[in-house]
Amino acid sequence: MVTTGLQHVAAMYAGVVAPPLVIGAAVGLSTRDLTFLTGASLFMAGLATLLQTLGVWRIGARLPFVNGVTFASVAPMLAINGSEGPEDALPVIFGATMVAAALGFVAAPYFSKLVRFFPPVVTGSVITLIGLSLLPVAFNWAQGGNDQDPDYGAGRNIAMAGATLVLVLLLRRFTRGFVKQIAVLLGLAAGTLLAIPVGITDFGALGEAGLVGFPTPFHFGAPRFALAAIISMCVVMLVSMTESTADMLALGEIVDKRADEPTIAAGLRADTLGSFVSPFFNGFMCSAFAQNIGLVAMTGIRSRFVVATGGGLLVLMGLCPVAAALIATVPQPVLGGAGVVLFGSVAASGIQTLVRAGLDRDNNVLIVAVSLAVGIIPITAPEFYHAFPESARILLDSGISTGCVAAILLNLVFNHTARGVGKSGTGGGSADVTAPMEPGEGIPARRAEGPTATG
């Protein structure tokens, strides 16, 4: 439980701490306050993950679903900092997040009704896009993680990423049972040790971190409510809910438990409730972490209690800065090497779904082709939408969201408005293509060699 849960923590750690580090630096926080803000994000990521995996009443998808700070909120939070000023930025951000989360909680059951518009041809496209969208993150880690660093992209960074990748592949190929299941964690540990003589492992954070620390409520001041900031964060909440829906559908296929409408509604309630509570403890908006879906797919360990254990570890790390600093010693290039396997597994799962989505029908080929093309625009041409308003770019710069919307709309046009035309390309919609995927269809569930039930 602990080691496999720790794998999930290692896979998501960089994504959880990146937003508070970026925002904290932008508002000019001291090193101590920056550490506090990072610990608060870890603490809230753990609570939100526990809520999502274990569930309370109709809140929580009860899937091996990891939650943390969504990076989609970074751009609007930086914009709020620019308009409000560093002294008022965090209280305004917290207030806007609370309002957006409350509205999202109310809208969750209505938003979940969109699940019927996610047949295999749509879910396969979205799952593939999730993997493709995450791969640049792994490549950035492999280069060093900070493009302002003089050593960014240096040969030693790429070499360490490659060495970690090879270690993970060798462990997956030549080991069995429990060792095979924790190959990513072992690869990260071995890669970190190999990085010590190379000189890219920094243990300085361990000496500065305290043993115990609690995220004091409203440490940076009481929340403030500004209309422009609220509107901006509401847009981010819609983007976050769209991505969470896609992630739940992807994870449901991988664990052989289809994410139906009630499951998605419960999962979105957990997302939004976690986001509402987060500002009380100086945290930001919470959302699903797609990178952990790749870990579930690769290891075959589908128990939600394993992920809940990871959530518990995140809570402890938020309360124990030393523990958080220990995970932080894993160099970015080492994370990048493991990330190639994790995120590539997500894309591969999407391709498996598309194989059974009826691609012998011309209409479905067009749906996949256009939705993937739209979704990879932010990856292949990051400045494509540079002339658009900042509020529009929040949505457009999320390839997962734009690709998902494109797939849904194209499926409606080709498979719902021109039924019964056959395979000629003028219609092609049939019940098995447009209906939501049944359990076990699409992605062949990989059986773990240990406990596998989703609980």
C-alpha positions in Angstrom: 0.0 0.0 0.0 2.7 2.5 1.1 5.1 1.9 -1.8 2.5 1.8 -4.5 0.8 4.8 -3.0 4.2 6.6 -2.9 4.5 5.9 -6.7 1.4 8.1 -7.2 2.8 10.8 -5.0 6.1 10.8 -6.9 4.3 10.9 -10.3 2.2 14.0 -9.3 4.5 15.8 -6.9 6.0 18.2 -9.4 2.6 19.1 -10.8 1.3 19.8 -7.3 4.1 22.1 -6.2 4.7 23.9 -9.5 1.6 26.3 -9.4 2.3 27.5 -5.8 6.0 28.0 -6.6 5.1 30.0 -9.7 2.4 32.1 -8.0 4.4 32.5 -4.8 7.4 33.9 -6.8 5.1 36.2 -8.7 3.6 37.8 -5.6 7.1 38.1 -4.0 6.7 35.6 -1.1 9.6 35.0 1.2 11.3 31.5 1.2 9.4 30.6 4.4 6.0 31.7 3.0 6.7 30.0 -0.2 7.4 26.7 1.7 4.2 27.3 3.6 2.2 27.8 0.4 3.7 24.6 -1.1 2.9 22.6 2.0 -0.7 23.9 1.9 -1.1 22.7 -1.7 0.2 19.2 -0.8 -2.1 19.1 2.3 -5.1 20.0 0.2 -4.2 17.6 -2.6 -4.2 14.8 -0.1 -7.5 15.8 1.4 -9.1 16.1 -2.1 -7.7 12.7 -3.1 -9.1 11.1 0.0 -12.5 12.6 -0.7 -12.3 11.5 -4.3 -11.2 7.9 -3.7 -13.1 7.0 -0.5 -16.1 9.2 -1.0 -18.7 10.7 1.4 -22.4 10.3 0.5 -22.7 11.4 -3.2 -19.3 13.1 -3.2 -16.3 11.3 -4.7 -16.0 9.1 -7.8 -14.7 6.2 -5.7 -12.1 5.5 -8.4 -8.3 5.4 -8.1 -8.4 9.1 -8.9 -5.8 11.6 -7.8 -6.5 15.3 -7.2 -4.2 18.3 -6.9 -3.7 21.9 -7.9 -4.8 22.4 -11.5 -2.2 24.2 -13.7 -5.0 25.6 -15.8 -5.5 28.2 -13.0 -1.9 29.6 -13.2 -2.4 32.0 -16.1 -5.5 33.7 -14.7 -4.0 33.8 -11.2 -1.0 35.6 -12.7 -3.3 38.0 -14.4 -5.1 38.7 -11.1 -1.7 39.4 -9.6 -1.0 41.9 -12.3 -4.3 43.7 -11.9 -4.7 43.6 -8.1 -1.0 43.9 -7.0 1.1 41.4 -5.0 -0.3 42.5 -1.6 -3.9 41.8 -2.5 -3.5 39.0 -5.1 -3.7 35.9 -2.9 -6.8 37.0 -1.0 -8.6 37.9 -4.3 -7.5 34.6 -5.8 -8.8 32.7 -2.8 -12.1 34.5 -2.9 -12.6 34.0 -6.6 -11.8 30.3 -6.2 -14.3 29.8 -3.5 -17.1 31.4 -5.6 -16.2 29.4 -8.7 -16.1 26.2 -6.7 -19.4 26.8 -5.1 -21.1 27.4 -8.5 -19.3 24.3 -9.9 -20.6 22.1 -7.0 -24.2 23.2 -7.8 -23.7 22.6 -11.5 -22.0 19.2 -11.2 -25.1 17.0 -11.6 -26.1 18.9 -14.7 -22.6 18.9 -16.2 -22.4 15.2 -15.7 -25.3 14.6 -18.1 -22.9 15.3 -20.9 -21.6 11.7 -20.4 -23.9 10.4 -23.1 -22.0 12.5 -25.6 -18.8 10.6 -24.9 -18.9 7.4 -27.0 -15.7 5.4 -27.7 -14.8 7.5 -30.7 -14.9 10.6 -28.4 -13.3 9.0 -25.3 -10.5 7.4 -27.3 -9.7 10.7 -28.9 -9.7 12.5 -25.5 -7.6 9.8 -23.8 -5.0 10.0 -26.6 -4.9 13.8 -26.3 -4.4 13.6 -22.5 -1.3 11.5 -23.1 0.0 13.6 -25.9 -0.6 16.8 -23.9 1.3 15.4 -20.9 4.4 14.3 -22.9 5.8 17.8 -23.3 5.8 18.0 -19.5 8.0 14.9 -19.3 10.3 16.4 -22.0 10.6 19.6 -20.1 11.4 17.7 -16.9 14.0 15.7 -18.8 15.8 18.9 -19.9 15.8 20.2 -16.3 12.4 21.7 -15.7 13.5 25.4 -15.8 14.2 26.9 -19.2 15.9 29.8 -17.5 18.6 27.6 -16.0 21.9 27.7 -17.9 22.0 23.9 -17.8 18.5 23.5 -19.3 18.7 20.8 -21.9 22.3 19.9 -21.0 23.6 16.5 -22.0 23.8 15.3 -18.4 20.1 16.1 -17.9 19.1 14.2 -21.0 21.4 11.3 -20.1 19.9 11.0 -16.6 16.4 11.0 -18.1 17.4 8.3 -20.5 19.0 6.3 -17.8 15.9 6.4 -15.7 13.7 5.4 -18.6 16.0 2.4 -19.3 15.9 1.4 -15.6 12.1 1.5 -15.6 11.9 -0.5 -18.8 14.4 -3.1 -17.5 12.5 -3.5 -14.3 9.2 -3.9 -16.1 10.8 -6.5 -18.5 12.9 -8.7 -16.2 11.1 -8.6 -12.8 7.8 -10.0 -11.6 5.2 -9.5 -9.0 5.5 -6.7 -6.5 8.9 -5.5 -7.8 7.4 -5.2 -11.3 4.4 -3.2 -9.9 6.6 -0.6 -8.2 9.1 -0.3 -11.2 8.5 3.4 -11.5 9.2 4.1 -7.8 12.4 1.9 -7.9 13.4 3.7 -11.1 13.0 7.1 -9.5 15.0 6.0 -6.5 17.8 4.5 -8.5 17.8 7.5 -10.9 18.1 9.9 -7.9 21.1 7.9 -6.6 22.7 7.9 -10.0 22.2 11.6 -10.2 24.3 12.3 -7.1 27.7 12.0 -8.6 26.4 13.8 -11.7 25.7 16.8 -9.5 22.0 17.4 -10.2 20.6 16.2 -6.9 20.1 18.9 -4.4 19.6 18.0 -0.7 19.6 21.6 0.5 15.8 21.7 1.0 16.1 18.9 3.7 18.3 21.1 5.9 15.9 24.1 5.8 12.7 22.2 6.3 11.0 21.9 9.6 9.7 18.7 11.1 6.1 19.8 11.7 4.0 22.5 10.1 0.3 23.1 9.8 -1.4 25.3 7.1 -2.9 27.9 9.3 -6.3 29.0 7.9 -6.3 32.3 5.9 -2.5 32.8 6.6 -2.3 35.4 3.8 -5.5 37.2 4.8 -9.3 36.8 4.5 -10.6 36.1 1.0 -11.7 39.1 -1.1 -14.2 39.0 -3.9 -13.6 40.9 -7.2 -16.0 40.4 -10.1 -13.4 40.2 -12.8 -11.4 37.6 -10.9 -14.5 35.6 -10.1 -15.5 35.4 -13.8 -11.9 34.4 -14.8 -11.9 31.6 -12.2 -15.4 30.4 -13.2 -14.0 29.9 -16.8 -11.1 27.9 -15.3 -13.6 25.9 -13.3 -15.5 24.9 -16.5 -12.2 23.9 -18.1 -11.3 21.9 -15.1 -14.6 20.1 -15.0 -14.3 19.3 -18.7 -10.9 17.8 -18.2 -12.0 15.9 -15.0 -14.9 14.4 -16.9 -12.5 13.2 -19.6 -10.1 11.9 -17.0 -12.8 9.9 -15.2 -14.0 8.4 -18.5 -10.4 7.4 -19.3 -9.8 5.9 -15.8 -13.1 4.1 -15.9 -12.1 2.3 -19.0 -8.7 1.4 -17.6 -10.1 -0.1 -14.3 -13.0 -1.8 -16.1 -15.6 0.3 -14.2 -17.4 2.6 -16.6 -17.8 6.1 -15.3 -21.5 6.6 -15.7 -23.5 9.8 -15.0 -23.8 9.4 -11.2 -20.1 8.6 -10.9 -19.1 11.7 -12.9 -21.4 13.8 -10.9 -20.0 12.5 -7.6 -16.4 13.0 -8.9 -17.1 16.6 -10.0 -18.7 17.3 -6.5 -15.4 16.1 -5.0 -13.4 18.3 -7.3 -15.4 21.4 -6.6 -15.8 20.8 -2.8 -12.1 20.3 -2.6 -11.6 23.6 -4.5 -14.0 25.3 -2.1 -12.3 24.2 1.0 -8.8 24.7 -0.4 -8.6 28.5 0.0 -9.4 28.1 3.8 -6.0 26.4 4.1 -4.2 28.7 1.6 -4.6 26.2 -1.3 -5.7 26.7 -4.9 -8.3 25.1 -7.2 -8.2 21.3 -7.2 -8.7 19.0 -10.2 -7.8 15.6 -11.6 -4.2 14.7 -12.3 -4.1 12.8 -15.6 -0.5 11.6 -15.2 -1.6 9.2 -12.5 -4.0 7.5 -15.0 -0.9 6.4 -16.8 0.5 4.9 -13.6 -2.7 2.9 -13.1 -2.6 1.7 -16.7 1.0 0.7 -16.6 1.1 -1.1 -13.2 -2.4 -2.7 -13.4 -2.9 -1.8 -9.7 -6.5 -0.6 -9.8 -7.4 -0.4 -6.1 -8.7 3.0 -5.1 -7.4 2.3 -1.6 -3.8 2.4 -3.0 -4.5 5.9 -4.3 -6.1 6.8 -1.0 -2.9 5.8 0.7 -1.1 8.2 -1.6 -3.6 10.9 -0.5 -2.8 10.1 3.1 0.9 10.5 2.4 0.3 13.8 0.7 -1.5 15.0 3.9 1.4 13.9 6.0 3.8 15.7 3.7 1.7 18.8 4.0 2.0 18.6 7.8 5.7 17.5 7.7 7.8 19.8 5.5 10.8 17.4 5.9 8.9 14.6 4.2 7.9 16.9 1.4 11.5 18.1 1.0 12.6 14.4 0.7 10.4 13.8 -2.3 11.6 17.2 -3.7 15.1 15.8 -3.9 14.2 13.7 -7.0 15.8 15.6 -9.9 13.6 16.9 -12.7 15.4 14.9 -15.3 14.8 11.7 -13.4 11.1 12.5 -13.2 11.2 13.2 -16.9 12.5 9.8 -17.7 9.8 8.1 -15.7 7.2 10.5 -17.2 7.8 9.3 -20.7 6.6 5.8 -19.7 3.7 7.1 -17.6 2.3 9.7 -20.0 3.0 7.5 -23.1 0.9 4.8 -21.4 -2.1 7.2 -21.4 -1.8 7.9 -25.1 -1.5 4.1 -25.8 -4.7 3.5 -23.8 -6.5 6.0 -26.0 -5.3 4.3 -29.1 -6.5 1.0 -27.8 -10.0 2.5 -27.3 -9.9 4.0 -30.8 -9.1 0.6 -32.3 -12.6 -0.6 -31.1 -14.4 2.6 -31.8 -15.5 1.7 -35.3 -12.7 3.4 -37.4 -13.8 1.4 -40.4 -16.5 4.1 -40.7 -15.3 7.2 -42.6 -17.2 9.5 -40.3 -15.3 8.3 -37.2 -12.0 8.6 -38.9 -12.8 12.3 -39.6 -13.9 12.8 -36.0 -10.6 11.4 -34.7 -8.5 13.3 -37.3 -10.0 16.7 -36.7 -10.3 16.4 -32.9 -6.7 15.3 -32.5 -5.5 18.1 -34.8 -7.4 20.7 -32.8 -6.2 19.3 -29.5 -2.5 19.3 -30.4 -2.4 22.9 -31.6 -1.3 24.2 -28.1 1.4 21.5 -28.1 2.8 22.0 -31.6 2.1 25.7 -32.0 2.0 27.3 -28.5 1.6 30.8 -29.8 -1.2 29.9 -32.2 -3.9 31.8 -30.2 -1.6 34.7 -29.1 -3.9 37.3 -30.7 -7.0 36.1 -28.8 -8.2 37.7 -25.5 -6.6 36.3 -22.4 -10.0 35.0 -21.2 -10.4 33.0 -24.4 -6.9 31.6 -24.2 -7.6 30.0 -20.9 -9.8 27.6 -22.8 -8.0 27.5 -26.1 -4.6 26.8 -24.6 -6.0 23.6 -23.1 -5.6 21.0 -25.9 -7.6 18.5 -23.9 -10.6 20.8 -23.6 -10.6 22.0 -27.2 -10.1 18.5 -28.5 -12.8 17.2 -26.3 -15.3 19.9 -27.4 -14.3 19.3 -31.1 -14.8 15.5 -30.8 -18.2 15.9 -29.1 -19.5 18.4 -31.7 -18.2 16.4 -34.6 -19.8 13.2 -33.2 -23.1 15.0 -32.9 -22.9 16.3 -36.5 -21.8 13.0 -38.1 -23.3 10.3 -35.9 -26.4 11.8 -34.4 -27.9 13.9 -37.2 -27.4 11.5 -40.1 -28.2 8.1 -38.7 -28.6 4.9 -40.7 -26.5 6.0 -43.7 -24.0 3.2 -43.4 -20.2 3.4 -44.0 -20.2 5.6 -47.0 -19.0 8.6 -45.1 -22.2 10.7 -45.1 -23.4 9.3 -41.9 -22.1 6.2 -40.4 -23.5 6.6 -36.9 -24.7 3.4 -35.3 -25.8 2.5 -31.8 -22.6 0.7 -30.9 -20.5 3.7 -31.9 -22.5 6.5 -30.4 -23.5 4.8 -27.1 -21.3 5.1 -24.1 -18.8 2.3 -23.8 -19.7 -0.7 -21.8 -17.4 -2.1 -19.1 -14.5 -4.0 -20.6 -15.0 -2.5 -24.1 -12.2 -0.5 -25.7 -9.2 -0.9 -23.3 -8.5 -4.4 -22.3 -8.1 -4.1 -18.5 -4.6 -5.1 -17.4 -4.8 -7.5 -14.5 -2.6 -6.7 -11.6 -0.6 -9.4 -9.9 -1.8 -8.0 -6.5 -5.1 -6.7 -5.3 -7.0 -5.2 -8.2 -10.5 -4.3 -7.2 -11.6 -0.7 -7.3 -13.1 -1.2 -3.9 
